[in-house]
Amino acid sequence: MENTVLDRITILPDLCNGKPTIRGLRITVETILQFLSEGDSAEDILEAYPFLEKEDIQAAVAFALKNLSLQRNDIQLAS
């Protein structure tokens, strides 16, 4: 299932400066994650962008998780 979900993410050099986008549309994974991090629900996002599907939002989160697991985290959190 993971590959099917991640197939919704496209990275094209000439689209959104090469940032990962949803299905080649001009909506970036980053945009979706920003909405979610600000407390918007998947339903809120789908209402704002009716051409998106629930699976697109799931794909954005899955893509971010996959990339996070592949990168070393050097962020220092306040204690």
N, CA, C and O atoms as a CHARMM CRD file, in Angstrom:
* protein
*
  316
    1    1 MET  N      0.81700  -1.19300   0.00000 PROA 1      0.00000
    2    1 MET  CA     0.00000   0.00000   0.00000 PROA 1      0.00000
    3    1 MET  C      0.86500   1.26300   0.00000 PROA 1      0.00000
    4    1 MET  O      0.49700   2.26300  -0.61600 PROA 1      0.00000
    5    2 GLU  N      2.01200   1.22400   0.68700 PROA 2      0.00000
    6    2 GLU  CA     2.85400   2.40800   0.79300 PROA 2      0.00000
    7    2 GLU  C      3.24100   2.94400  -0.57600 PROA 2      0.00000
    8    2 GLU  O      3.16400   4.15000  -0.80900 PROA 2      0.00000
    9    3 ASN  N      3.65600   2.06900  -1.48600 PROA 3      0.00000
   10    3 ASN  CA     4.04600   2.52700  -2.81500 PROA 3      0.00000
   11    3 ASN  C      2.87900   3.16000  -3.55100 PROA 3      0.00000
   12    3 ASN  O      3.06400   4.15300  -4.25500 PROA 3      0.00000
   13    4 THR  N      1.69300   2.61400  -3.40700 PROA 4      0.00000
   14    4 THR  CA     0.52000   3.17700  -4.05900 PROA 4      0.00000
   15    4 THR  C      0.25500   4.58500  -3.54400 PROA 4      0.00000
   16    4 THR  O     -0.04000   5.48900  -4.32600 PROA 4      0.00000
   17    5 VAL  N      0.36000   4.77200  -2.23800 PROA 5      0.00000
   18    5 VAL  CA     0.15100   6.09300  -1.65000 PROA 5      0.00000
   19    5 VAL  C      1.23200   7.04900  -2.13000 PROA 5      0.00000
   20    5 VAL  O      0.93300   8.17500  -2.53000 PROA 5      0.00000
   21    6 LEU  N      2.47600   6.61500  -2.09500 PROA 6      0.00000
   22    6 LEU  CA     3.57800   7.48200  -2.48100 PROA 6      0.00000
   23    6 LEU  C      3.58900   7.78500  -3.97700 PROA 6      0.00000
   24    6 LEU  O      4.23000   8.74500  -4.40400 PROA 6      0.00000
   25    7 ASP  N      2.89200   6.98600  -4.77600 PROA 7      0.00000
   26    7 ASP  CA     2.77600   7.27100  -6.21000 PROA 7      0.00000
   27    7 ASP  C      2.03500   8.58500  -6.46700 PROA 7      0.00000
   28    7 ASP  O      2.11300   9.13900  -7.56400 PROA 7      0.00000
   29    8 ARG  N      1.33000   9.07300  -5.47700 PROA 8      0.00000
   30    8 ARG  CA     0.60500  10.33300  -5.61100 PROA 8      0.00000
   31    8 ARG  C      1.52800  11.54300  -5.50000 PROA 8      0.00000
   32    8 ARG  O      1.11400  12.66200  -5.80200 PROA 8      0.00000
   33    9 ILE  N      2.76300  11.33400  -5.07300 PROA 9      0.00000
   34    9 ILE  CA     3.71900  12.42100  -4.90500 PROA 9      0.00000
   35    9 ILE  C      4.59800  12.49800  -6.14700 PROA 9      0.00000
   36    9 ILE  O      5.15500  11.49500  -6.59400 PROA 9      0.00000
   37   10 THR  N      4.71300  13.70600  -6.69500 PROA 10     0.00000
   38   10 THR  CA     5.55600  13.90200  -7.86400 PROA 10     0.00000
   39   10 THR  C      6.58700  14.99000  -7.57500 PROA 10     0.00000
   40   10 THR  O      6.31600  15.96400  -6.87200 PROA 10     0.00000
   41   11 ILE  N      7.76100  14.79500  -8.13300 PROA 11     0.00000
   42   11 ILE  CA     8.82200  15.79200  -8.02600 PROA 11     0.00000
   43   11 ILE  C      9.29600  16.09200  -9.44300 PROA 11     0.00000
   44   11 ILE  O      9.94100  15.26900 -10.09300 PROA 11     0.00000
   45   12 LEU  N      8.95900  17.28600  -9.89800 PROA 12     0.00000
   46   12 LEU  CA     9.31300  17.71600 -11.24200 PROA 12     0.00000
   47   12 LEU  C     10.10800  19.01800 -11.13700 PROA 12     0.00000
   48   12 LEU  O      9.65000  19.96300 -10.49400 PROA 12     0.00000
   49   13 PRO  N     11.28100  19.08700 -11.75000 PROA 13     0.00000
   50   13 PRO  CA    12.13700  20.27300 -11.61200 PROA 13     0.00000
   51   13 PRO  C     11.44600  21.58800 -11.98100 PROA 13     0.00000
   52   13 PRO  O     11.73900  22.62400 -11.38400 PROA 13     0.00000
   53   14 ASP  N     10.54600  21.56100 -12.94200 PROA 14     0.00000
   54   14 ASP  CA     9.90900  22.79000 -13.41900 PROA 14     0.00000
   55   14 ASP  C      8.58000  23.10900 -12.72000 PROA 14     0.00000
   56   14 ASP  O      7.89600  24.06200 -13.09100 PROA 14     0.00000
   57   15 LEU  N      8.22300  22.32400 -11.72500 PROA 15     0.00000
   58   15 LEU  CA     6.96400  22.53800 -11.01500 PROA 15     0.00000
   59   15 LEU  C      7.24800  22.86400  -9.55800 PROA 15     0.00000
   60   15 LEU  O      7.84900  22.06200  -8.84300 PROA 15     0.00000
   61   16 CYS  N      6.82300  24.02000  -9.12600 PROA 16     0.00000
   62   16 CYS  CA     7.00300  24.46100  -7.72900 PROA 16     0.00000
   63   16 CYS  C      8.46000  24.35900  -7.28900 PROA 16     0.00000
   64   16 CYS  O      8.75300  23.92600  -6.17400 PROA 16     0.00000
   65   17 ASN  N      9.36000  24.75800  -8.17000 PROA 17     0.00000
   66   17 ASN  CA    10.80400  24.75600  -7.88500 PROA 17     0.00000
   67   17 ASN  C     11.33200  23.38400  -7.47400 PROA 17     0.00000
   68   17 ASN  O     12.27400  23.28700  -6.68700 PROA 17     0.00000
   69   18 GLY  N     10.73000  22.33800  -8.00100 PROA 18     0.00000
   70   18 GLY  CA    11.20000  20.98900  -7.72000 PROA 18     0.00000
   71   18 GLY  C     10.75200  20.42500  -6.38500 PROA 18     0.00000
   72   18 GLY  O     11.18800  19.34200  -5.99300 PROA 18     0.00000
   73   19 LYS  N      9.88800  21.14200  -5.68300 PROA 19     0.00000
   74   19 LYS  CA     9.37300  20.62600  -4.40600 PROA 19     0.00000
   75   19 LYS  C      8.39400  19.48500  -4.68400 PROA 19     0.00000
   76   19 LYS  O      7.74300  19.46200  -5.72800 PROA 19     0.00000
   77   20 PRO  N      8.29300  18.54100  -3.75000 PROA 20     0.00000
   78   20 PRO  CA     7.31400  17.46300  -3.91300 PROA 20     0.00000
   79   20 PRO  C      5.88900  18.02200  -3.94600 PROA 20     0.00000
   80   20 PRO  O      5.50000  18.81900  -3.09200 PROA 20     0.00000
   81   21 THR  N      5.13300  17.59600  -4.93500 PROA 21     0.00000
   82   21 THR  CA     3.75500  18.05700  -5.08700 PROA 21     0.00000
   83   21 THR  C      2.80400  16.87000  -5.10000 PROA 21     0.00000
   84   21 THR  O      3.21100  15.71400  -5.21500 PROA 21     0.00000
   85   22 ILE  N      1.53900  17.19500  -4.97900 PROA 22     0.00000
   86   22 ILE  CA     0.49000  16.18200  -5.02000 PROA 22     0.00000
   87   22 ILE  C      0.05600  15.98700  -6.46900 PROA 22     0.00000
   88   22 ILE  O     -0.47800  16.90600  -7.09100 PROA 22     0.00000
   89   23 ARG  N      0.28400  14.80200  -6.99700 PROA 23     0.00000
   90   23 ARG  CA    -0.16900  14.40000  -8.33900 PROA 23     0.00000
   91   23 ARG  C      0.16500  15.39600  -9.42800 PROA 23     0.00000
   92   23 ARG  O     -0.60500  15.55600 -10.37400 PROA 23     0.00000
   93   24 GLY  N      1.30400  16.07300  -9.31300 PROA 24     0.00000
   94   24 GLY  CA     1.70300  17.00900 -10.34400 PROA 24     0.00000
   95   24 GLY  C      0.91400  18.30500 -10.34300 PROA 24     0.00000
   96   24 GLY  O      1.05000  19.12700 -11.24900 PROA 24     0.00000
   97   25 LEU  N      0.09100  18.48200  -9.32700 PROA 25     0.00000
   98   25 LEU  CA    -0.66600  19.72400  -9.18700 PROA 25     0.00000
   99   25 LEU  C      0.22500  20.75600  -8.49400 PROA 25     0.00000
  100   25 LEU  O      1.29900  20.41000  -8.00200 PROA 25     0.00000
  101   26 ARG  N     -0.19200  21.96500  -8.45300 PROA 26     0.00000
  102   26 ARG  CA     0.60500  23.01700  -7.82500 PROA 26     0.00000
  103   26 ARG  C      0.31300  23.14100  -6.32600 PROA 26     0.00000
  104   26 ARG  O      0.29000  24.24100  -5.77500 PROA 26     0.00000
  105   27 ILE  N      0.09800  22.02500  -5.69700 PROA 27     0.00000
  106   27 ILE  CA    -0.05700  21.96400  -4.23900 PROA 27     0.00000
  107   27 ILE  C      1.09000  21.11400  -3.71500 PROA 27     0.00000
  108   27 ILE  O      1.20600  19.93600  -4.05200 PROA 27     0.00000
  109   28 THR  N      1.93800  21.71800  -2.88800 PROA 28     0.00000
  110   28 THR  CA     3.10800  20.99000  -2.39600 PROA 28     0.00000
  111   28 THR  C      2.78000  20.18000  -1.14400 PROA 28     0.00000
  112   28 THR  O      1.82300  20.46000  -0.42100 PROA 28     0.00000
  113   29 VAL  N      3.60100  19.17900  -0.92100 PROA 29     0.00000
  114   29 VAL  CA     3.51400  18.40000   0.31200 PROA 29     0.00000
  115   29 VAL  C      3.67600  19.34600   1.49900 PROA 29     0.00000
  116   29 VAL  O      2.98300  19.21800   2.50900 PROA 29     0.00000
  117   30 GLU  N      4.58300  20.28100   1.36600 PROA 30     0.00000
  118   30 GLU  CA     4.83100  21.25500   2.43500 PROA 30     0.00000
  119   30 GLU  C      3.56200  22.03200   2.78300 PROA 30     0.00000
  120   30 GLU  O      3.28300  22.26100   3.96000 PROA 30     0.00000
  121   31 THR  N      2.79900  22.43500   1.78500 PROA 31     0.00000
  122   31 THR  CA     1.55600  23.16400   2.02400 PROA 31     0.00000
  123   31 THR  C      0.58100  22.33200   2.83900 PROA 31     0.00000
  124   31 THR  O     -0.02200  22.81900   3.79500 PROA 31     0.00000
  125   32 ILE  N      0.43300  21.07600   2.45300 PROA 32     0.00000
  126   32 ILE  CA    -0.47300  20.17500   3.17800 PROA 32     0.00000
  127   32 ILE  C     -0.01700  20.03400   4.62100 PROA 32     0.00000
  128   32 ILE  O     -0.83300  20.11300   5.53900 PROA 32     0.00000
  129   33 LEU  N      1.27100  19.82800   4.82900 PROA 33     0.00000
  130   33 LEU  CA     1.80200  19.66500   6.18100 PROA 33     0.00000
  131   33 LEU  C      1.63500  20.93600   7.01000 PROA 33     0.00000
  132   33 LEU  O      1.38700  20.86400   8.21400 PROA 33     0.00000
  133   34 GLN  N      1.77000  22.09600   6.37200 PROA 34     0.00000
  134   34 GLN  CA     1.56600  23.35700   7.08500 PROA 34     0.00000
  135   34 GLN  C      0.12200  23.47400   7.57900 PROA 34     0.00000
  136   34 GLN  O     -0.11800  23.85100   8.72600 PROA 34     0.00000
  137   35 PHE  N     -0.81500  23.15400   6.72600 PROA 35     0.00000
  138   35 PHE  CA    -2.21800  23.17400   7.14200 PROA 35     0.00000
  139   35 PHE  C     -2.44700  22.24300   8.32900 PROA 35     0.00000
  140   35 PHE  O     -3.07500  22.62500   9.31700 PROA 35     0.00000
  141   36 LEU  N     -1.93500  21.02800   8.22200 PROA 36     0.00000
  142   36 LEU  CA    -2.13200  20.05500   9.30500 PROA 36     0.00000
  143   36 LEU  C     -1.46700  20.51500  10.59900 PROA 36     0.00000
  144   36 LEU  O     -2.03400  20.35300  11.67900 PROA 36     0.00000
  145   37 SER  N     -0.26700  21.08700  10.49400 PROA 37     0.00000
  146   37 SER  CA     0.45100  21.51500  11.69700 PROA 37     0.00000
  147   37 SER  C     -0.22100  22.70200  12.37500 PROA 37     0.00000
  148   37 SER  O     -0.02600  22.92900  13.56900 PROA 37     0.00000
  149   38 GLU  N     -1.01300  23.46200  11.61500 PROA 38     0.00000
  150   38 GLU  CA    -1.74000  24.59700  12.17700 PROA 38     0.00000
  151   38 GLU  C     -3.10300  24.19600  12.72600 PROA 38     0.00000
  152   38 GLU  O     -3.87500  25.04100  13.18000 PROA 38     0.00000
  153   39 GLY  N     -3.39100  22.89800  12.67900 PROA 39     0.00000
  154   39 GLY  CA    -4.62700  22.40600  13.28000 PROA 39     0.00000
  155   39 GLY  C     -5.76800  22.16900  12.32400 PROA 39     0.00000
  156   39 GLY  O     -6.85000  21.75600  12.74200 PROA 39     0.00000
  157   40 ASP  N     -5.55100  22.42200  11.04600 PROA 40     0.00000
  158   40 ASP  CA    -6.61100  22.14500  10.08000 PROA 40     0.00000
  159   40 ASP  C     -6.78100  20.63800   9.93300 PROA 40     0.00000
  160   40 ASP  O     -5.80900  19.88700  10.00700 PROA 40     0.00000
  161   41 SER  N     -7.99400  20.21000   9.72700 PROA 41     0.00000
  162   41 SER  CA    -8.27700  18.79000   9.52000 PROA 41     0.00000
  163   41 SER  C     -8.17000  18.45500   8.03400 PROA 41     0.00000
  164   41 SER  O     -8.10800  19.34200   7.18300 PROA 41     0.00000
  165   42 ALA  N     -8.15000  17.18300   7.74900 PROA 42     0.00000
  166   42 ALA  CA    -8.15500  16.74200   6.35300 PROA 42     0.00000
  167   42 ALA  C     -9.40200  17.27600   5.65000 PROA 42     0.00000
  168   42 ALA  O     -9.34900  17.66700   4.48400 PROA 42     0.00000
  169   43 GLU  N    -10.50800  17.28900   6.36100 PROA 43     0.00000
  170   43 GLU  CA   -11.75900  17.78900   5.77800 PROA 43     0.00000
  171   43 GLU  C    -11.64300  19.27400   5.43500 PROA 43     0.00000
  172   43 GLU  O    -12.14600  19.71500   4.40200 PROA 43     0.00000
  173   44 ASP  N    -10.97400  20.05300   6.30900 PROA 44     0.00000
  174   44 ASP  CA   -10.76300  21.47900   6.02900 PROA 44     0.00000
  175   44 ASP  C     -9.96500  21.66700   4.74100 PROA 44     0.00000
  176   44 ASP  O    -10.29600  22.51100   3.90800 PROA 44     0.00000
  177   45 ILE  N     -8.91400  20.86900   4.59200 PROA 45     0.00000
  178   45 ILE  CA    -8.05800  20.96600   3.40800 PROA 45     0.00000
  179   45 ILE  C     -8.83600  20.58500   2.15500 PROA 45     0.00000
  180   45 ILE  O     -8.73700  21.25100   1.12500 PROA 45     0.00000
  181   46 LEU  N     -9.60600  19.51300   2.25200 PROA 46     0.00000
  182   46 LEU  CA   -10.39800  19.06600   1.09900 PROA 46     0.00000
  183   46 LEU  C    -11.45700  20.09100   0.71400 PROA 46     0.00000
  184   46 LEU  O    -11.79400  20.22800  -0.46200 PROA 46     0.00000
  185   47 GLU  N    -11.97200  20.80000   1.68500 PROA 47     0.00000
  186   47 GLU  CA   -12.95500  21.84800   1.39200 PROA 47     0.00000
  187   47 GLU  C    -12.27900  23.02600   0.68500 PROA 47     0.00000
  188   47 GLU  O    -12.84200  23.61600  -0.23700 PROA 47     0.00000
  189   48 ALA  N    -11.06600  23.35900   1.13000 PROA 48     0.00000
  190   48 ALA  CA   -10.33400  24.47100   0.51700 PROA 48     0.00000
  191   48 ALA  C     -9.81500  24.11800  -0.87600 PROA 48     0.00000
  192   48 ALA  O     -9.71100  24.98300  -1.74600 PROA 48     0.00000
  193   49 TYR  N     -9.49400  22.86000  -1.07500 PROA 49     0.00000
  194   49 TYR  CA    -8.94200  22.37600  -2.34900 PROA 49     0.00000
  195   49 TYR  C     -9.77400  21.17600  -2.81700 PROA 49     0.00000
  196   49 TYR  O     -9.34300  20.03400  -2.66000 PROA 49     0.00000
  197   50 PRO  N    -10.95000  21.41800  -3.38400 PROA 50     0.00000
  198   50 PRO  CA   -11.86800  20.31700  -3.72300 PROA 50     0.00000
  199   50 PRO  C    -11.32800  19.33000  -4.75800 PROA 50     0.00000
  200   50 PRO  O    -11.88100  18.24100  -4.91200 PROA 50     0.00000
  201   51 PHE  N    -10.26500  19.69100  -5.46500 PROA 51     0.00000
  202   51 PHE  CA    -9.68400  18.76400  -6.44600 PROA 51     0.00000
  203   51 PHE  C     -8.75700  17.74600  -5.78700 PROA 51     0.00000
  204   51 PHE  O     -8.31100  16.80400  -6.44200 PROA 51     0.00000
  205   52 LEU  N     -8.46300  17.92600  -4.49300 PROA 52     0.00000
  206   52 LEU  CA    -7.65900  16.94300  -3.77100 PROA 52     0.00000
  207   52 LEU  C     -8.54800  15.81800  -3.25300 PROA 52     0.00000
  208   52 LEU  O     -9.76400  15.96800  -3.13400 PROA 52     0.00000
  209   53 GLU  N     -7.91800  14.70000  -2.95000 PROA 53     0.00000
  210   53 GLU  CA    -8.61200  13.54300  -2.38500 PROA 53     0.00000
  211   53 GLU  C     -7.98000  13.21000  -1.04300 PROA 53     0.00000
  212   53 GLU  O     -6.83400  13.57000  -0.77700 PROA 53     0.00000
  213   54 LYS  N     -8.73300  12.52400  -0.20900 PROA 54     0.00000
  214   54 LYS  CA    -8.23900  12.14400   1.12200 PROA 54     0.00000
  215   54 LYS  C     -6.90000  11.41800   1.01800 PROA 54     0.00000
  216   54 LYS  O     -6.01500  11.62000   1.84900 PROA 54     0.00000
  217   55 GLU  N     -6.75700  10.58100   0.00800 PROA 55     0.00000
  218   55 GLU  CA    -5.51900   9.82800  -0.19200 PROA 55     0.00000
  219   55 GLU  C     -4.33000  10.73900  -0.49200 PROA 55     0.00000
  220   55 GLU  O     -3.18800  10.38000  -0.20700 PROA 55     0.00000
  221   56 ASP  N     -4.58900  11.90700  -1.06100 PROA 56     0.00000
  222   56 ASP  CA    -3.51500  12.86800  -1.31600 PROA 56     0.00000
  223   56 ASP  C     -2.92600  13.37200   0.00000 PROA 56     0.00000
  224   56 ASP  O     -1.71000  13.51200   0.12900 PROA 56     0.00000
  225   57 ILE  N     -3.78000  13.64000   0.95900 PROA 57     0.00000
  226   57 ILE  CA    -3.32100  14.10700   2.26400 PROA 57     0.00000
  227   57 ILE  C     -2.55400  13.00100   2.96900 PROA 57     0.00000
  228   57 ILE  O     -1.50800  13.25200   3.56900 PROA 57     0.00000
  229   58 GLN  N     -3.06300  11.79000   2.90300 PROA 58     0.00000
  230   58 GLN  CA    -2.35600  10.64800   3.48600 PROA 58     0.00000
  231   58 GLN  C     -1.00200  10.47000   2.82400 PROA 58     0.00000
  232   58 GLN  O     -0.02200  10.14300   3.49400 PROA 58     0.00000
  233   59 ALA  N     -0.93700  10.68100   1.52300 PROA 59     0.00000
  234   59 ALA  CA     0.32300  10.54500   0.79700 PROA 59     0.00000
  235   59 ALA  C      1.33400  11.59800   1.24100 PROA 59     0.00000
  236   59 ALA  O      2.52300  11.30300   1.35700 PROA 59     0.00000
  237   60 ALA  N      0.87400  12.81900   1.48900 PROA 60     0.00000
  238   60 ALA  CA     1.76900  13.88400   1.94700 PROA 60     0.00000
  239   60 ALA  C      2.38100  13.52200   3.29200 PROA 60     0.00000
  240   60 ALA  O      3.58200  13.70000   3.50000 PROA 60     0.00000
  241   61 VAL  N      1.57200  13.02100   4.19300 PROA 61     0.00000
  242   61 VAL  CA     2.07000  12.62400   5.51700 PROA 61     0.00000
  243   61 VAL  C      3.01400  11.43200   5.38800 PROA 61     0.00000
  244   61 VAL  O      4.06500  11.40300   6.02900 PROA 61     0.00000
  245   62 ALA  N      2.65200  10.45400   4.57100 PROA 62     0.00000
  246   62 ALA  CA     3.50300   9.27700   4.37500 PROA 62     0.00000
  247   62 ALA  C      4.84600   9.66400   3.76200 PROA 62     0.00000
  248   62 ALA  O      5.88500   9.12500   4.14500 PROA 62     0.00000
  249   63 PHE  N      4.82400  10.58900   2.82000 PROA 63     0.00000
  250   63 PHE  CA     6.05600  11.05900   2.18200 PROA 63     0.00000
  251   63 PHE  C      6.95900  11.74500   3.20400 PROA 63     0.00000
  252   63 PHE  O      8.16400  11.49500   3.24700 PROA 63     0.00000
  253   64 ALA  N      6.37100  12.60300   4.01800 PROA 64     0.00000
  254   64 ALA  CA     7.14800  13.30400   5.04500 PROA 64     0.00000
  255   64 ALA  C      7.73900  12.30600   6.04600 PROA 64     0.00000
  256   64 ALA  O      8.90100  12.43300   6.43200 PROA 64     0.00000
  257   65 LEU  N      6.96100  11.33600   6.45800 PROA 65     0.00000
  258   65 LEU  CA     7.44100  10.32700   7.39600 PROA 65     0.00000
  259   65 LEU  C      8.58000   9.52100   6.79000 PROA 65     0.00000
  260   65 LEU  O      9.58200   9.25400   7.45400 PROA 65     0.00000
  261   66 LYS  N      8.42600   9.13800   5.54000 PROA 66     0.00000
  262   66 LYS  CA     9.46400   8.36600   4.85200 PROA 66     0.00000
  263   66 LYS  C     10.76300   9.17000   4.77800 PROA 66     0.00000
  264   66 LYS  O     11.84200   8.63200   5.02500 PROA 66     0.00000
  265   67 ASN  N     10.66100  10.44200   4.44300 PROA 67     0.00000
  266   67 ASN  CA    11.84900  11.28600   4.35000 PROA 67     0.00000
  267   67 ASN  C     12.47000  11.55100   5.70200 PROA 67     0.00000
  268   67 ASN  O     13.69400  11.60100   5.82300 PROA 67     0.00000
  269   68 LEU  N     11.65300  11.71900   6.71400 PROA 68     0.00000
  270   68 LEU  CA    12.16400  11.94700   8.05500 PROA 68     0.00000
  271   68 LEU  C     12.94400  10.73700   8.54100 PROA 68     0.00000
  272   68 LEU  O     13.97500  10.88000   9.19900 PROA 68     0.00000
  273   69 SER  N     12.45900   9.56200   8.22200 PROA 69     0.00000
  274   69 SER  CA    13.13600   8.34400   8.67200 PROA 69     0.00000
  275   69 SER  C     14.46500   8.12700   7.95100 PROA 69     0.00000
  276   69 SER  O     15.31400   7.37800   8.43300 PROA 69     0.00000
  277   70 LEU  N     14.65100   8.77400   6.80600 PROA 70     0.00000
  278   70 LEU  CA    15.88400   8.62100   6.03100 PROA 70     0.00000
  279   70 LEU  C     16.93600   9.67400   6.36200 PROA 70     0.00000
  280   70 LEU  O     18.09300   9.54200   5.96000 PROA 70     0.00000
  281   71 GLN  N     16.54200  10.72300   7.09400 PROA 71     0.00000
  282   71 GLN  CA    17.46300  11.81800   7.35400 PROA 71     0.00000
  283   71 GLN  C     17.91400  11.82900   8.81900 PROA 71     0.00000
  284   71 GLN  O     17.19400  11.41700   9.72900 PROA 71     0.00000
  285   72 ARG  N     19.12000  12.31300   8.99100 PROA 72     0.00000
  286   72 ARG  CA    19.64600  12.50100  10.33300 PROA 72     0.00000
  287   72 ARG  C     19.06000  13.78000  10.90200 PROA 72     0.00000
  288   72 ARG  O     18.99900  14.79500  10.20900 PROA 72     0.00000
  289   73 ASN  N     18.63800  13.74500  12.12800 PROA 73     0.00000
  290   73 ASN  CA    18.00500  14.89100  12.73200 PROA 73     0.00000
  291   73 ASN  C     18.99400  15.65300  13.60400 PROA 73     0.00000
  292   73 ASN  O     19.40900  15.16300  14.65400 PROA 73     0.00000
  293   74 ASP  N     19.36800  16.84500  13.17100 PROA 74     0.00000
  294   74 ASP  CA    20.29700  17.68000  13.91700 PROA 74     0.00000
  295   74 ASP  C     19.60300  18.85600  14.60800 PROA 74     0.00000
  296   74 ASP  O     20.26900  19.79000  15.05500 PROA 74     0.00000
  297   75 ILE  N     18.29700  18.81900  14.69500 PROA 75     0.00000
  298   75 ILE  CA    17.55000  19.90800  15.30700 PROA 75     0.00000
  299   75 ILE  C     17.70400  19.81900  16.81600 PROA 75     0.00000
  300   75 ILE  O     17.52400  18.75600  17.41100 PROA 75     0.00000
  301   76 GLN  N     18.04000  20.95100  17.42800 PROA 76     0.00000
  302   76 GLN  CA    18.16100  21.02800  18.87900 PROA 76     0.00000
  303   76 GLN  C     16.86300  21.60100  19.43400 PROA 76     0.00000
  304   76 GLN  O     16.47700  22.72300  19.10600 PROA 76     0.00000
  305   77 LEU  N     16.20200  20.82900  20.26800 PROA 77     0.00000
  306   77 LEU  CA    14.96000  21.28200  20.87300 PROA 77     0.00000
  307   77 LEU  C     15.25100  21.96400  22.20600 PROA 77     0.00000
  308   77 LEU  O     16.18100  21.58800  22.91900 PROA 77     0.00000
  309   78 ALA  N     14.45700  22.95600  22.52600 PROA 78     0.00000
  310   78 ALA  CA    14.62000  23.63000  23.82900 PROA 78     0.00000
  311   78 ALA  C     14.25000  22.66200  24.94000 PROA 78     0.00000
  312   78 ALA  O     13.30200  21.88500  24.82000 PROA 78     0.00000
  313   79 SER  N     15.00100  22.72200  26.00600 PROA 79     0.00000
  314   79 SER  CA    14.67800  21.82000  27.13300 PROA 79     0.00000
  315   79 SER  C     14.06100  22.55300  28.28700 PROA 79     0.00000
  316   79 SER  O     13.73500  21.94100  29.30400 PROA 79     0.00000
